């Protein structure tokens, strides 16, 4: 498709293109018309004049087309000033053809643009496949965690509870029979060991899949996790939620909770923080969580370090849910992580 408001220039370009074996679907003269026709006809490539008649110039039209339809755009221009070039570069264009046209340059620019677009399309396809695979693996892992937690609770927990009852019965009868010394001490030791094991079983089940997440929701699960970390580390937590009761799809809740767990793990390990503030906000369109600490901060290099598996995992979880995760901070100013997922 050619988008050019000077008909003589458009016809000349059409002639050059057809002589080189390209098919020109149509010529349009405004950015708005180009967007409408692209939506209907989906050309392989668009040659877009930067200066067009109407309210929308070629750069605005190209940006809309590339964002909505992922169709490559090459700019036609006689203006090579720095400001125009920078505006065009920010749209992610696939090249420039300077007026007046040179047939060799036109052909080379088009072939390079089409080749680049084929590679980008293949990269997008592979990234989408990888993202789908990651999401599928996460779903399987969560289901496995849930099953293991339930099995441990149901079988091991019940067996230990039965042993606890029997041990208490045995200790009572030993005391009633006047038995003491080594037998009584052994019975007491057995009860204590069973109690400690039951506590460990509960902790393991909670780590695998906290029941509060499934039964009471995301906000309650975050508060429970804050309490657990506070008990172990002494870190102070401030949690706020709007609205007070947030109800979301279970998949979204699990994604947010796992990201929150990873944030807290990183903070405890690396930040040296004494206080963490969590803010959870739900609107009609999205759920947003921000977690801010008063620790030593994080550098730009650390944020983008390809070896930071925890940060990469958080970003990937958010991306798989259609959301986005931002990490902000500097040395000595603490760190803030925000994640937003559409509902």
Secondary structure, DSSP 8 states (H G I E B T S, - for coil): -EE-S-HHHHHHHHHHHHHTT-----EE-SHHHHHHHHHHH--SEEEEESS-SSSS-HHHHHHHHHHHH--EEEEEES---HHHHHHHHHTT---EEESS--HHHHHHHHHHHHHHHHHHHHHHHHHHHHHHHHHHHHHHHHHHHHHHHHHIIIIIIHHHHHHHHHHHHHHHHHHHTT--THHHHHHHHHHHHHHHHHHHHHHHHHHH--HHHHHH-HHHHHHHHHHHHHHHH--EEEEEEESSS----HHHHHHHHHHHHHHHHHIIIII--SEEEEEEEE-SSEEEEEEEE-SS---HHHHT-TT-HHHHHHHHHHHHTT-EEEEEE-TTS-EEEEEEEE-
